[in-house]
Amino acid sequence: MDYERIEKLVLKAKQNDKAAKEDIIKSFNPYILTISKNTHIYGYEFEDIKNECYKTVLCCKFFKG
């Protein structure tokens, strides 16, 4: 993972750049899919877990001003 690129995207995302947020999600997608496939929570389906992971990435502290 190119951390310098991620840092630049985070700075843009802090300024509400939607494309930057989408690029960050794409960068973390392989990790999110792996976590989602290996996590089993009663009452949650794969898509539910995957969406929670996306939500968590977008709510991370580096997006807060």
N, C-alpha and C positions, 0 to 999 in steps of 0.2 A: 504494500500500500504506500502510495506517495504522500507522506505526511505534510510536506510543504503545500501540495495541491489542496489537501483537506483543510489546512489552516487558512488558505486563501478563500476557499469556499465558505468556511465558517464565518469569516469576516463579512463576506457578501451576504450570507444568510442572516446575519445579525441586522443587516439593513433591509430585511424583508425581500431579498432577491429569491423569487420562487424557483428559478432555474438552478440556483446554487443549492437549494434544499433538495431538489430532485437529484442533482448530481451526488450529493452526500448519501442519499438513500441508495442510489445505484452502486456507490462504492462499498457500502456496508451490506449489500444484498446477499453476497455469498455467505457471510457470517450469519445473517438473519435466517437464511434458509437452513443452514446447518443446525442452529439452535432450535428452530421451529420443528425440524424433523426429529430431534433427539429429546424433545420436551413433551411430557405427557401430563396433562392436568385434566382431572375428571370434569366433564362438562364443556371442555374446550376442544374445538377442532383445529386442524393444522392452520387454516386461514385465520382463525381467531388469535392464535399464538403469534403468527407472523405479523398480523396487524398491531398487536400489542408491542412487538419488537420495534416496528416502524415508529409507533407513537413514542416509545421510550427514546429512540434516537433523536427525534425531533424535539423532545422535551428536555434533552440533556442540558446541563449547566452552560455549555459553550454557546447556546443559542440565547441565553438570557443576557440582556443588556447590562 
